[in-house]
Amino acid sequence: MSEESLEVCPDRLRERTPAGPLYAPARQNVHVLKQGGRVCDANRVRRPWPVTALVLAMLASGCGGGEPAKGPGGPPRPELAAAERRLERESPPRLARLYAQRGRILGGGVRAFRTRLRELRGHPVVVNKWASWCGPCRTEVPFFRRQALARGRRIAFLGSNTDDTPGTARRFLGEVPVPYPSYADPEAEIARFFEGAIAFPATAFYDRRGRLATVKQGVYASERELAADIERYAR
């Protein structure tokens, strides 16, 4: 059987294999640098992967093609809806306007995303990149939901729905609702803007002056780990 090569940092982080698109697996503590406007893994590792192994890895991670795997969440419970309304009601005006758009997927691309970041200056911003086909995204999105409900009166939370389709993305949010909006990012332009195009998922942290503080490449293994990064970087 033939072998395919996986490159950590192609333009859209995708190599075609006989099984379909393959996305770079998340790795912890990835060292990144800018090269010609792209964000790349400093090591630029290429390695052979047998096609069979690729398919198995994709199925195990939940990041293959086809219908998205079932995940945690389910329809919003009454107490969740009440907590979302309370977050909007008790937040400062700019954050209240943000959370009034909860659960929506917004258009406008990079320009709209950058405009929203400017509007939110004065508040730290946490941006989570996700996709409905990504199993690890389903694992961590409930962490972001709880952290947004707990900290959203001071910190702005946003999503970037990257390399996804509108229908499956909306179904995802129906299963795993969040109290903040996401921006549609079908070509990963927003992800590249905040240097989060290396892995799925990814999370960007902006400080209150609108400066990018750091980017987490890959999934959060626990809510405690996410909370620690919020306290460290969303300041």
Backbone as a ProteinNet text record, in pm:
[ID]
protein_1_A
[PRIMARY]
MSEESLEVCPDRLRERTPAGPLYAPARQNVHVLKQGGRVCDANRVRRPWPVTALVLAMLASGCGGGEPAKGPGGPPRPELAAAERRLERESPPRLARLYAQRGRILGGGVRAFRTRLRELRGHPVVVNKWASWCGPCRTEVPFFRRQALARGRRIAFLGSNTDDTPGTARRFLGEVPVPYPSYADPEAEIARFFEGAIAFPATAFYDRRGRLATVKQGVYASERELAADIERYAR
[TERTIARY]
84.5	0	88.4	47.2	129	125.1	220.9	229.4	210.8	154.2	135.9	219.9	259.5	336.9	247.6	269.7	197	291.1	256.7	334.5	258.9	328.6	261.4	202.3	261.8	215.7	199.8	110.4	74.5	-18.7	-54.5	-133.3	-261.4	-334.4	-458.4	-451.7	-329.2	-308.5	-382.2	-383.4	-458.5	-382.4	-364.1	-307.6	-414.5	-429.3	-525.8	-467.8	-546	-509.8	-623.2	-603.2	-713.4	-835.3	-818.5	-931.9	-997.8	-943.6	-1001.3	-904.4	-954.3	-864.7	-810.8	-685.5	-622.8	-576	-608.8	-569.4	-458.1	-369.6	-255.2	-304.3	-255.1	-298.6	-247.7	-328.5	-288.4	-167	-74.5	42.7	57.7	99.3	116	244.8	239.1	357.2	427.2	351.3	409.5	479.3	605.3	678.2	650.5	602.1	563.3	643.7	653.5	719.6	651.6	671.1	613.2	715.2	668.4	753.1	671.3	706.7	637	488.9	448	307.6	233.4	301.2	236.3	292.4	212.6	258.4	291.4	414	459.7	521.7	522.2	596.3	744.6	815.1	956.4	1036.4	989	1064.2	1032.3	918.6	878.2	894.5	838.2	857.9	774.2	836.5	765.1	796	691.4	714.5	614	654.3	561.9	458.5	333.7	225.6	160.3	153.1	77.5	-67.8	-130.1	-268.5	-359.5	-338.4	-422	-411.3	-290.2	-271.3	-339.7	-335.9	-401.7	-550.2	-612.8	-756.9	-791.3	-716.1	-741.5	-724.9	-621.1	-599.3	-712.9	-762.7	-872.5	-998.2	-1027	-1145.6	-1134	-1015	-996.2	-1010.3	-964.4	-967.8	-1100.3	-1185.1	-1310.9	-1297	-1181	-1156.8	-1157.9	-1233.5	-1244.6	-1361.6	-1396.6	-1508.8	-1638.3	-1746.2	-1875.1	-1946	-2048.9	-2127.6	-2045.8	-2061.2	-1988.5	-2033.9	-1937.3	-1970.9	-2060.4	-2139.7	-2222.9	-2133.4	-2171.2	-2088.7	-2172.3	-2109.3	-2182.4	-2267	-2361.4	-2438.9	-2586.2	-2641.6	-2784.1	-2851.7	-2984.2	-3055.1	-3036.3	-3040.7	-3020.3	-3124	-3079.4	-3170.5	-3221.6	-3335.3	-3387.9	-3287.7	-3211.3	-3114.8	-3000.4	-2964.2	-2860.3	-2910.8	-3032.9	-3090.8	-3099.4	-3136.9	-3145.4	-3007.4	-2904.8	-2768.6	-2719.3	-2754.1	-2714.1	-2779.9	-2908.4	-2977.8	-2918.9	-2884.9	-2825.1	-2688.3	-2609.4	-2479.4	-2495.9	-2589.2	-2612.3	-2658.9	-2749.8	-2808.4	-2706.2	-2613.9	-2522.2	-2386.3	-2364.9	-2235.6	-2230.8	-2110.2	-2095.7	-2150.1	-2184.2	-2254.2	-2188.7	-2055.1	-1992.2	-2000.8	-1987.9	-1999.4	-2145.2	-2237.3	-2379.4	-2420.5	-2370.7	-2401.8	-2343.8	-2225.9	-2164.5	-2250.1	-2288.9	-2362.1	-2507.1	-2557.4	-2690.7	-2690.8	-2573.7	-2559.8	-2523.2	-2547.5	-2506.6	-2561.7	-2473.8	-2512.8	-2520.3	-2495.8	-2503.5	-2368.5	-2373.1	-2252.1	-2256.3	-2164.4	-2165.5	-2080.8	-2118.9	-2042.2	-1948.9	-1891	-1804.5	-1657.4	-1617.2	-1477.6	-1382	-1257.6	-1151.6	-1184.4	-1240.7	-1269.8	-1366.7	-1474.5	-1571.5	-1509.2	-1425.3	-1359.1	-1267.5	-1189	-1098.6	-1177.1	-1287.4	-1371.5	-1424.3	-1467.4	-1516.6	-1405.4	-1284.2	-1172.9	-1148.4	-1156.4	-1138.6	-1250.3	-1371.6	-1484	-1468.4	-1399	-1385.9	-1262.4	-1185.5	-1068	-1111.5	-1031.8	-1069	-1110	-1137.4	-1168.1	-1075	-1022.9	-950.1	-1046.4	-991.2	-1073.2	-1014	-1100.3	-1062.3	-1134.8	-1059.5	-1116.6	-1088.4	-1194.1	-1179.3	-1211.4	-1115.1	-1136.6	-1192.3	-1305.2	-1368.5	-1429.7	-1465.7	-1537.9	-1627.6	-1739.9	-1836.6	-1783.7	-1687.9	-1634.6	-1524.5	-1484.9	-1366.9	-1406.5	-1373.5	-1404.7	-1344.3	-1213.9	-1155.7	-1226.1	-1280.1	-1355.6	-1477.4	-1545.7	-1662.6	-1624.7	-1504.6	-1459.4	-1444.4	-1387.5	-1353.5	-1456.6	-1548.6	-1644.8	-1726	-1770.2	-1838.5	-1752	-1618.3	-1530.7	-1545.2	-1545.9	-1558.3	-1694.8	-1797.8	-1931.5	-1932.9	-1883.3	-1885.2	-1795.6	-1679	-1589.3	-1647.9	-1716.9	-1781	-1891.3	-1971.2	-2077.8	-2020.8	-1906.7	-1846.9	-1767.3	-1699.9	-1605.7	-1645.4	-1756.8	-1791.6	-1830.2	-1848.8	-1879.2	-1755.1	-1637.4	-1511.8	-1435.7	-1448.1	-1372.9	-1469.1	-1430.3	-1510.1	-1471.1	-1570.9	-1547.7	-1605.5	-1530.4	-1570	-1533.1	-1601.1	-1564.5	-1524.8	-1442.5	-1409.1	-1445.4	-1553.6	-1599.4	-1524.1	-1415.8	-1317.6	-1331	-1324.3	-1323.4	-1442.3	-1560.4	-1680.8	-1791.7	-1905.8	-2023.4	-2132.1	-2212.8	-2310.6	-2409.1	-2459.8	-2560	-2508.5	-2393.2	-2338.6	-2291.3	-2243.8	-2202.3	-2321.4	-2435.1	-2554	-2604.7	-2598.7	-2640.4	-2548.3	-2419.5	-2323.4	-2363.7	-2393.3	-2428.5	-2564.1	-2648.3	-2772.1	-2747.6	-2646.3	-2611	-2526.4	-2434.9	-2340	-2348	-2451.7	-2471.4	-2365.7	-2336.5	-2242.1	-2306.3	-2267.6	-2331.6	-2269.4	-2191.8	-2124.8	-2136.6	-2114.3	-2121.2	-1988	-1993.8	-1874.6	-1875.9	-1758.6	-1746.6	-1720.6	-1795.6	-1773.6	-1637.4	-1559.3	-1421.7	-1393.9	-1466.8	-1456.3	-1319.7	-1242.3	-1110.7	-995.3	-1025.7	-924.4	-852	-911.3	-847.3	-842.7	-950.4	-950.9	-849.8	-846.2	-750.2	-607.6	-576.9	-442.5	-415.9	-517.8	-501.2	-456.7	-517.8	-476	-375.2	-310.9	-200.8	-244.3	-368.8	-421.2	-450.1	-374.8	-404.6	-327.2	-253	-170.5	-251.8	-346.9	-415.7	-561.7	-640.2	-778.3	-788	-851	-889.1	-768.8	-793.6	-690	-758.1	-685.1	-743.4	-646.2	-695.8	-615.6	-657.8	-559.8	-584.1	-535.2	-626.2	-592.5	-600.8	-506.3	-514.7	-611.5	-630.6	-731.6	-695	-569.3	-528.3	-541.3	-592.4	-613.5	-492.5	-392.6	-271.6	-281.1	-236.5	-237.7	-133	-178.3	-87.6	-25.7	-106.6	-56.4	-163.1	-122.4	-214.5	-189	-292.5	-285.9	-319.5	-226.1	-247.4	-290	-413.7	-460.3	-565.5	-612.5	-726	-684.7	-776.5	-757.7	-803.4	-714.9	-746.5	-842.8	-849.4	-938.3	-978.8	-1089.7	-1133.8	-1037.5	-975.5	-877.8	-761.7	-717	-608.2	-651.2	-774	-825.6	-834.9	-889	-903.5	-768.5	-666	-533.2	-480	-501.3	-456.1	-535.5	-663.7	-743.9	-688.8	-660.1	-607.1	-468.2	-392.5	-254.8	-250.2	-333.5	-318.2	-431	-551.6	-664.8	-669.4	-575.9	-559.3	-556.5
-119.1	0	124.7	227.2	348.6	427.2	514.8	599.5	744.4	823.3	965.5	1040.1	1161.3	1243.5	1346.8	1369.7	1471.9	1586	1706.2	1825.7	1905.9	1948.1	2016.1	2147.2	2217.3	2351.6	2378.6	2310.9	2356.7	2475.1	2536.9	2658.8	2641.8	2531.5	2512.6	2392.7	2350	2238.6	2114.1	2089.8	1974.4	1908	1778.6	1699.5	1601.6	1585.1	1490	1349.2	1258.8	1118.1	1041.8	913.2	835.2	833.1	858.2	856.7	992.5	1097.7	1230.7	1326.3	1442	1541.2	1495.7	1523.1	1491.4	1618.9	1636.5	1756.8	1724.5	1819.9	1799.4	1772.2	1667.6	1639.2	1745.8	1772.3	1872.6	1824.2	1914.4	1881.9	1989.3	1951.2	2045.7	2126.3	2252.2	2338.4	2348.5	2370	2385.5	2520.3	2519.7	2644.3	2694.7	2818.8	2869.4	2992.7	3018.3	3137.4	3180.6	3306.5	3358.5	3346.6	3295.5	3286	3332.8	3447.1	3495.6	3512.6	3557.6	3580.3	3457.4	3339.6	3218.6	3184.7	3117.4	3069.4	2922.5	2885.5	2749.5	2689.2	2558.1	2485.4	2507.4	2544.1	2576.2	2455.7	2335.1	2216.9	2168.4	2210.3	2172.2	2021.1	1943.5	1799.1	1737.2	1652.1	1567.9	1423.2	1341.8	1203.5	1117.1	994.4	906.9	846.8	844.1	779.4	677.6	552.5	457.4	500.4	481	523.9	458.5	328.5	260.3	328	364.4	431.1	566.3	636.1	765.2	752.3	655.8	637	604.8	514.9	479.3	599.4	680.1	797.8	896.9	914.4	1007.2	960.7	830.2	779.2	790.5	764.9	771.6	912.6	1011.4	1150.4	1215.8	1157	1221.4	1327.8	1341.4	1448.3	1397.1	1294.8	1247.9	1311.9	1256.7	1309.6	1249.2	1273.3	1216.8	1297.4	1235.3	1303.9	1323	1437.7	1459.2	1362.5	1325.7	1235.5	1304.6	1224.4	1280.7	1330.7	1440.7	1497	1535.2	1591.3	1630.8	1753.2	1777.6	1901.4	1872.6	1854.3	1837.7	1973.7	1976.6	2104.5	2187.2	2320	2404.8	2376.5	2363.5	2345.4	2481.3	2486.2	2615.9	2694.9	2625.8	2697.9	2755.4	2686.6	2740.4	2865.8	2861.9	2979.6	3096.4	3067.4	3174.2	3231.7	3145.9	3193.9	3279.5	3243.1	3322.9	3460.5	3465.4	3594.8	3679.9	3616.5	3690.1	3745.8	3667.4	3714.8	3838.6	3834.2	3950.4	4070.4	4048.2	4158.5	4223.7	4145.7	4196.9	4239.2	4224.2	4258.5	4405	4464.9	4600.3	4606.9	4727	4738.7	4664.9	4677.5	4611.9	4460.7	4407.3	4263.1	4219.1	4302.8	4269.4	4257	4347.3	4338.9	4211.1	4172.4	4048.2	3928.1	3918.7	3801.6	3800.4	3914.3	3915.4	3835.1	3811	3731.8	3587	3541.3	3406.6	3300.1	3204.4	3091.7	3119.7	3243.6	3276.4	3256.4	3230.6	3226.1	3348.9	3441.5	3571.9	3570.5	3650.5	3665	3785	3817.8	3934.3	3904.7	3780.7	3741.3	3815.1	3825.9	3886.1	4031	4105.4	4246.2	4261.3	4183.2	4191.1	4145.3	4042.2	3993.1	4099.8	4165	4269.5	4387.7	4422.7	4531.5	4497.9	4374	4332.7	4338.3	4297.6	4307.6	4452.7	4545.9	4687.4	4734.6	4691.8	4730.5	4678.9	4568.1	4504.5	4550.2	4641.8	4689.6	4746.9	4713.8	4743.2	4616.9	4510.8	4378.9	4276.1	4182.7	4069.7	3988.9	3920	3841	3700.7	3600.6	3461.1	3412	3362.6	3317.5	3168.6	3089	2944.7	2905.6	2841.8	2789.5	2648.7	2624.5	2494.6	2459.1	2331.8	2284.2	2169.5	2153.3	2050.6	1909.8	1892.4	1759.2	1717.1	1805.5	1784.6	1730.9	1603.1	1542.2	1613.7	1650.2	1723.8	1856.4	1921.4	2045	2017.9	1906.6	1871.1	1846.9	1797.2	1772.3	1901.5	2005.2	2124.8	2236.5	2235.9	2345.9	2362.5	2254.9	2276.6	2348.7	2332.7	2408	2557.8	2593.8	2735.3	2789.9	2709.7	2754.1	2790.6	2700.5	2727	2843.7	2854	2965.1	3098.2	3099.1	3222.4	3265.3	3171.3	3206.3	3258.1	3205.1	3245.4	3374.9	3398.4	3509.3	3613.8	3592.4	3676.1	3818.9	3852.3	3991.4	4079.9	4016.2	4090.1	4058	3934.4	3884.6	3855.3	3891.4	3860.6	3723.3	3642.7	3512.3	3514	3456.7	3449.1	3311.6	3271.5	3150.4	3181.3	3093.4	3097.2	2962	2956.5	2831.2	2812.3	2736.9	2731.2	2604	2621.7	2509.6	2416.7	2475	2400.9	2437.2	2371.4	2404.1	2459.3	2554.1	2620.2	2524.3	2427.2	2338.4	2254.9	2191.1	2107.2	2192.3	2314.2	2402.5	2440.9	2472.6	2507.9	2389.4	2269.7	2151.2	2128.9	2151	2140.5	2232.1	2357.7	2454.2	2422.2	2350.6	2303.8	2194.9	2113.8	2007.7	2058.9	2149.4	2200.5	2353.2	2412.2	2557.6	2634.4	2753.9	2843.5	2981.7	3061.7	3191.8	3306.3	3275.7	3379.3	3343.3	3438.6	3409.8	3358.5	3303.4	3263.2	3333.8	3348.4	3403.2	3289.6	3290.3	3190.5	3213.9	3106.2	3115.5	2998	2988.8	2869.3	2846.9	2953.2	2941.4	2958.9	2955.2	2967	3101.3	3204.6	3335.7	3398.8	3384.8	3438.4	3362.9	3230.6	3150.4	3193.1	3219.1	3264.4	3402.4	3486.8	3620.6	3613.7	3524.6	3518.2	3405.9	3358.5	3263.3	3130.1	3090.6	2967	2861.6	2862.3	2771.6	2640.9	2614	2493.6	2369.2	2376.3	2256	2285.9	2181.3	2189.1	2115.9	2177.9	2318.7	2406.2	2537.1	2631.5	2746.2	2811.8	2919.9	3036.6	3155.4	3278	3361.5	3426.2	3513.2	3653.3	3751.3	3892.3	3963.9	4055.4	4133.4	4249.9	4327	4432.6	4546.2	4551.2	4652.7	4603.4	4483.4	4430.1	4361.3	4332.8	4266.7	4115.6	4040.2	3895	3851.4	3786.1	3744.8	3608.6	3512.2	3377.9	3300.3	3188	3097.7	2956.2	2891.3	2750.2	2665.8	2583.2	2495.1	2358	2319.8	2189	2196.7	2080.1	2069.1	2091.4	2146.9	2154.1	2021.4	1958.5	1828.8	1839.7	1957.3	1975.9	2122.2	2146.2	2284	2358	2287	2350.4	2409.2	2336.6	2385.2	2511.2	2511.1	2630.8	2747.7	2724.6	2831.7	2891.8	2807.8	2857.7	2949	2913.3	2999.1	3128.8	3123.7	3246.1	3341	3289.4	3374	3427.5	3348.8	3389.2	3492.5	3474.6	3555.6	3654.9	3628.9	3719.4	3827.1	3924.5	4026	4164.9
0	0	0	-74	-84.1	44.5	58.9	176.5	136	229.3	208.5	310.3	276.1	368.9	433.1	557.6	632.8	662.3	617.2	648.2	751.2	853.2	963.6	920.5	825.4	794.4	645.6	573.5	440.4	451.2	336.6	340.3	418.9	396.1	468	559.5	594.1	685.1	639.4	509.8	463	349.2	357.6	250.2	203.5	74.4	22.7	29.2	79.7	82	16.1	-14.5	-70.9	19	148.2	240.6	252.2	189.2	199.6	264.6	314.1	373.2	507.1	529.2	657.2	721.6	846.4	918.5	1015.6	1030.4	1119	1259.8	1326.2	1461.9	1557.3	1660.9	1759.8	1836.3	1862.8	1942.8	2048.9	2164.7	2273.5	2256.3	2299.2	2303.6	2167.8	2061.9	1929	1921	1878.5	1859.6	1719.8	1707.4	1577.1	1542.3	1411.9	1363.5	1235.9	1197.8	1075.3	962.7	848.5	729.3	611	556.3	438.5	459.9	579.2	607.1	655.4	657.3	705.9	843.4	923.7	1053.2	1038.6	1069.1	1043.8	1167.9	1172.1	1273.9	1248.3	1353.3	1336.7	1288.2	1320.3	1282.4	1141	1085	949.5	928.4	1018.3	1014.5	903.9	823.9	729.1	764.6	761.2	795.2	720.8	686.8	614.8	708.2	662.4	736	642.7	678.3	596.7	589.7	474.5	456.8	560	586.6	685.9	820.7	860.3	989.1	991.1	876.1	868.7	892.3	827.4	842.3	985.5	1048.3	1187	1278.9	1254.6	1338.5	1324.6	1201.3	1179.1	1250.2	1241.3	1308.4	1458.9	1512.2	1657.1	1708.9	1632.4	1679.3	1655.4	1568.5	1535.6	1431.1	1367.7	1271.6	1128.7	1099	963.1	892.5	777.8	703.3	752.1	677.5	711.1	817.7	877.7	979.2	1106	1171.6	1295.9	1403.2	1486.9	1596.7	1697.6	1766.9	1872.6	1984.7	2044.9	2150.3	2269.2	2371.8	2490.7	2463.1	2547.5	2535.7	2530.9	2411.4	2395.7	2390.5	2383.1	2374.4	2500.2	2487	2604.7	2711.7	2833.8	2945.1	2990.7	3058.4	3104.5	3187.5	3272.3	3355.5	3272.4	3164	3076.5	3006.4	2954.7	2889.8	2987.2	3111.1	3211.3	3240.6	3247	3272	3156.2	3033	2917.2	2919.7	2953.7	2961.5	3072.7	3183.8	3295.4	3256	3181.7	3135.1	3047.7	2954.9	2868	2949.3	3042.6	3120.1	3213.4	3266.6	3369.1	3312.8	3183.3	3123.5	3083.9	3075.2	3020.8	2878.9	2829.4	2700.9	2584.5	2568.2	2453.5	2463.1	2583.7	2601.9	2590.8	2638.1	2626.9	2480.1	2395.6	2252.4	2192.1	2238.9	2191.1	2228.9	2355.4	2401.7	2355.7	2310.6	2247.8	2118.5	2061.6	1938	1968	2087.4	2129.3	2034.9	2006.3	1923.9	1774.8	1734	1591.7	1523.2	1393.6	1311.1	1221	1243.9	1178.7	1052.6	955.2	833.4	840	727	718.5	714	744.6	732	823	776	857	891.6	796.6	822.6	939.1	940.1	1049.1	1180.5	1174.3	1295	1353.4	1268.9	1317.1	1373	1309.8	1361.2	1499.8	1518.6	1650.3	1754.5	1719.4	1813.7	1855.2	1759.1	1793.3	1886.4	1861.1	1946.4	2088.5	2102.7	2234	2311.3	2257	2331	2465.2	2564.9	2702.1	2775.8	2698.4	2754.7	2692	2770	2708.8	2622.5	2522.8	2431.1	2418.2	2426.3	2406	2281.2	2182.4	2055.2	2038.9	2027.4	2010	1866.6	1797.9	1663.1	1672.3	1603.5	1609.7	1475.1	1460	1342.4	1385.7	1316.6	1355.9	1333.7	1239.7	1211.5	1308.5	1396.5	1481.7	1619.2	1643.3	1771.8	1891.6	1888.4	2000.8	2028.8	1924.5	1946.9	2034.8	2006.9	2087.2	2232.9	2254.4	2390.9	2469.5	2405.8	2482.2	2476.1	2379.7	2370.3	2499.5	2566.8	2695.5	2798.7	2791.4	2881.7	2855.6	2725.9	2690.3	2729.9	2716.4	2756.4	2904.8	2988.9	3132.9	3170.4	3108.5	3139.2	3093.5	2979.2	2932.2	3027.8	3074.7	3168.5	3300	3341.2	3468.9	3458.3	3344.9	3333.5	3229.5	3162.7	3047.9	3080.1	3205.5	3240.7	3235.1	3227.5	3218.2	3090.8	3043.2	2928.3	2814.1	2692.2	2573.7	2520.1	2484.8	2424.3	2283.2	2189.5	2048.9	1994.3	1887.5	1816.7	1674	1617.1	1475.4	1417.7	1339.7	1279.9	1148.3	1155.2	1046.7	963.7	830.2	736.3	759.7	769.4	803.5	706.1	718.4	638.3	729.6	681.4	769.9	835.7	759.6	816.3	930.8	912.1	1019.1	1136.8	1108.9	1217.8	1304.3	1241	1318.8	1400.1	1341.8	1417.6	1537.7	1517.6	1627.8	1743.1	1711.1	1815.8	1877.9	1804.5	1864.9	1968.3	1944.5	2037.6	2153.7	2122.3	2223.1	2221.2	2280.8	2272.1	2349.6	2300.5	2367.9	2379	2478.8	2501	2423.1	2321.2	2242.3	2093.8	2003.1	1859.7	1805.6	1685	1610.7	1475.8	1417.9	1283.2	1184.6	1075.4	970.7	907.1	896.5	845.9	752.3	640.3	555.3	493.4	472.2	410.2	508.9	637.8	744.1	742.2	685.8	682.4	821.1	897.4	1034	1119.4	1105.2	1182.5	1152.1	1025.9	992.5	1050.5	1053.4	1109.6	1255.3	1334.7	1475.8	1501.5	1394.2	1404.1	1464.7	1434.6	1488.8	1383.8	1273.8	1162.4	1168.1	1272.1	1275	1307.3	1398.9	1445.4	1474.1	1482	1529.1	1662.2	1760.9	1768.2	1799.4	1812.3	1853.9	1927	2015.4	2095.4	2102.3	2069.3	2073.5	2193.4	2255.8	2371	2338	2344.8	2325.7	2460.5	2484.5	2607.3	2589.4	2695.7	2691.9	2596	2553.6	2456.1	2311.5	2295.2	2161.8	2102.6	2182.2	2133.6	2154	2053	2063.7	2165.9	2272.5	2379	2351.6	2311.6	2282.4	2207.5	2149.5	2080.3	2129.7	2173.2	2212	2090	2045.9	1931.8	1984.2	1957.2	2000.2	2108.6	2148.8	2239.7	2384.6	2463.3	2607.8	2668.4	2741.2	2799.9	2917	2978.1	3092.9	3101.3	3169	3190.1	3282.5	3372.7	3461.8	3381.8	3278.5	3193.9	3118.5	3066.8	2998.8	3095.8	3214	3311.6	3348.8	3359.5	3392.7	3282.8	3156.4	3047.1	3040.6	3069.3	3072.9	3178.5	3295.1	3402	3368.6	3294.8	3261.5	3147.5	3047.7	2925.1	2899.1	2946.9	2919.2	3026.1	3013.3	3117.6	3055.1
[MASK]
+++++++++++++++++++++++++++++++++++++++++++++++++++++++++++++++++++++++++++++++++++++++++++++++++++++++++++++++++++++++++++++++++++++++++++++++++++++++++++++++++++++++++++++++++++++++++++++++++++++++++++++++++++++++++++++++++++++++++++

